[in-house]
Amino acid sequence: MSAKTILMQMHHKSESFEGLGKKLVLVVQAEFFAYMVREFSTTHLREASPEDSVHFHIYDISIRGDHLELAIKERKSTSAAGINQMLMLGRDAGIADNDVKHLIQNKWSTGRDLGTRTPIQVELIHEERDTSKSLRIDGDEDF
């Protein structure tokens, strides 16, 4: 599994574990955790805390003679909301509303002419209960 797939699975399960007062623990090699730190937002992770529902146990693996030795390197933790933050769910896309409107209107105006149509109005709608943005395009009913 990829790191993003694992984090998405943790995202889906972490709220349930949090609600039950249980811990969800991901055991990873140090190299894999280093990759996660490079690729995802992890600055909010802290030393393992009993209050958190999601824990990361980071291990080093070394060769000792003819066998492998597993040694814990560190423990980190966060809440269900912290997993969302790692994935940056609900983040701002980094593009202004007007930029989106102009891009859509430019694409529309350079498209194939299908006859006389009412000009479209593009409006971004922000819902207060949700940080995501949706797009409404008003124009001909047969659009």
Secondary structure as a PSIPRED ss2 file (coil, helix, strand):
# PSIPRED VFORMAT (PSIPRED V4.0)

   1 M C   1.000  0.000  0.000
   2 S C   1.000  0.000  0.000
   3 A H   0.000  1.000  0.000
   4 K H   0.000  1.000  0.000
   5 T H   0.000  1.000  0.000
   6 I H   0.000  1.000  0.000
   7 L H   0.000  1.000  0.000
   8 M H   0.000  1.000  0.000
   9 Q H   0.000  1.000  0.000
  10 M H   0.000  1.000  0.000
  11 H H   0.000  1.000  0.000
  12 H H   0.000  1.000  0.000
  13 K H   0.000  1.000  0.000
  14 S H   0.000  1.000  0.000
  15 E H   0.000  1.000  0.000
  16 S H   0.000  1.000  0.000
  17 F H   0.000  1.000  0.000
  18 E H   0.000  1.000  0.000
  19 G H   0.000  1.000  0.000
  20 L H   0.000  1.000  0.000
  21 G C   1.000  0.000  0.000
  22 K C   1.000  0.000  0.000
  23 K C   1.000  0.000  0.000
  24 L E   0.000  0.000  1.000
  25 V E   0.000  0.000  1.000
  26 L E   0.000  0.000  1.000
  27 V E   0.000  0.000  1.000
  28 V E   0.000  0.000  1.000
  29 Q E   0.000  0.000  1.000
  30 A H   0.000  1.000  0.000
  31 E H   0.000  1.000  0.000
  32 F H   0.000  1.000  0.000
  33 F H   0.000  1.000  0.000
  34 A H   0.000  1.000  0.000
  35 Y H   0.000  1.000  0.000
  36 M H   0.000  1.000  0.000
  37 V H   0.000  1.000  0.000
  38 R H   0.000  1.000  0.000
  39 E H   0.000  1.000  0.000
  40 F C   1.000  0.000  0.000
  41 S C   1.000  0.000  0.000
  42 T C   1.000  0.000  0.000
  43 T C   1.000  0.000  0.000
  44 H C   1.000  0.000  0.000
  45 L C   1.000  0.000  0.000
  46 R E   0.000  0.000  1.000
  47 E E   0.000  0.000  1.000
  48 A C   1.000  0.000  0.000
  49 S C   1.000  0.000  0.000
  50 P C   1.000  0.000  0.000
  51 E C   1.000  0.000  0.000
  52 D C   1.000  0.000  0.000
  53 S C   1.000  0.000  0.000
  54 V E   0.000  0.000  1.000
  55 H E   0.000  0.000  1.000
  56 F E   0.000  0.000  1.000
  57 H E   0.000  0.000  1.000
  58 I E   0.000  0.000  1.000
  59 Y E   0.000  0.000  1.000
  60 D E   0.000  0.000  1.000
  61 I E   0.000  0.000  1.000
  62 S E   0.000  0.000  1.000
  63 I E   0.000  0.000  1.000
  64 R E   0.000  0.000  1.000
  65 G C   1.000  0.000  0.000
  66 D C   1.000  0.000  0.000
  67 H E   0.000  0.000  1.000
  68 L E   0.000  0.000  1.000
  69 E E   0.000  0.000  1.000
  70 L E   0.000  0.000  1.000
  71 A E   0.000  0.000  1.000
  72 I E   0.000  0.000  1.000
  73 K E   0.000  0.000  1.000
  74 E E   0.000  0.000  1.000
  75 R E   0.000  0.000  1.000
  76 K E   0.000  0.000  1.000
  77 S E   0.000  0.000  1.000
  78 T E   0.000  0.000  1.000
  79 S C   1.000  0.000  0.000
  80 A H   0.000  1.000  0.000
  81 A H   0.000  1.000  0.000
  82 G H   0.000  1.000  0.000
  83 I H   0.000  1.000  0.000
  84 N H   0.000  1.000  0.000
  85 Q H   0.000  1.000  0.000
  86 M H   0.000  1.000  0.000
  87 L H   0.000  1.000  0.000
  88 M C   1.000  0.000  0.000
  89 L C   1.000  0.000  0.000
  90 G C   1.000  0.000  0.000
  91 R C   1.000  0.000  0.000
  92 D C   1.000  0.000  0.000
  93 A C   1.000  0.000  0.000
  94 G C   1.000  0.000  0.000
  95 I C   1.000  0.000  0.000
  96 A C   1.000  0.000  0.000
  97 D H   0.000  1.000  0.000
  98 N H   0.000  1.000  0.000
  99 D H   0.000  1.000  0.000
 100 V H   0.000  1.000  0.000
 101 K H   0.000  1.000  0.000
 102 H H   0.000  1.000  0.000
 103 L H   0.000  1.000  0.000
 104 I H   0.000  1.000  0.000
 105 Q H   0.000  1.000  0.000
 106 N H   0.000  1.000  0.000
 107 K H   0.000  1.000  0.000
 108 W H   0.000  1.000  0.000
 109 S H   0.000  1.000  0.000
 110 T C   1.000  0.000  0.000
 111 G C   1.000  0.000  0.000
 112 R C   1.000  0.000  0.000
 113 D C   1.000  0.000  0.000
 114 L C   1.000  0.000  0.000
 115 G C   1.000  0.000  0.000
 116 T C   1.000  0.000  0.000
 117 R C   1.000  0.000  0.000
 118 T C   1.000  0.000  0.000
 119 P C   1.000  0.000  0.000
 120 I C   1.000  0.000  0.000
 121 Q E   0.000  0.000  1.000
 122 V E   0.000  0.000  1.000
 123 E E   0.000  0.000  1.000
 124 L E   0.000  0.000  1.000
 125 I E   0.000  0.000  1.000
 126 H E   0.000  0.000  1.000
 127 E C   1.000  0.000  0.000
 128 E C   1.000  0.000  0.000
 129 R C   1.000  0.000  0.000
 130 D C   1.000  0.000  0.000
 131 T C   1.000  0.000  0.000
 132 S C   1.000  0.000  0.000
 133 K E   0.000  0.000  1.000
 134 S E   0.000  0.000  1.000
 135 L E   0.000  0.000  1.000
 136 R E   0.000  0.000  1.000
 137 I E   0.000  0.000  1.000
 138 D E   0.000  0.000  1.000
 139 G C   1.000  0.000  0.000
 140 D C   1.000  0.000  0.000
 141 E C   1.000  0.000  0.000
 142 D C   1.000  0.000  0.000
 143 F C   1.000  0.000  0.000
